[in-house]
Amino acid sequence: MGLLLDTCVTLWWLDDPNLIHADTRTAIADPGSETWVSSASVWEIAIKAAKGRLRMPMPFDEYLTDAGLRPLQVNWHHAMAVRDLEPHHQDPFDRMLIAQARVEGLTLVTRDPWIQRYDVSLMVA
């Protein structure tokens, strides 16, 4: 199974996995799952860290890799897929994650009720 963690779930997974529902934690930790983190989420985390709103361990890419997470780069197909999204939610980072999940056929792991309004494969965190 291919899972794409949203930004909050990524932070929970790294800092306090118990904030994530047990079934979802099991799915993320399953060796048969491929668990991805978008470069858009890393960008969002970097912005918040620069504003002093959270701590970002360095080097962050190694921190993610050591946690068993794979990088998902934003590409042109993802960017163009944002155009086709319904206007339920205006957060550009969330909209990119939805587009990436759709294009790549991934299940988006989130607890965000706005994201849950979209036609995208979801797993509730």
Buried (B, 14 or more C-beta within 10 A) or exposed (E): EBBBBBBBBBBBBBEEBEBBBEEBBEBBEEEEBBBBBBBBBBBBBEEBBEEEEEEBEEEBEEEBEEBEBEEBEBEEEBEEBBEEBEEEBEBEBBBBBBBBBBBBEBBBBBBBEBBBEBEBBBBBB
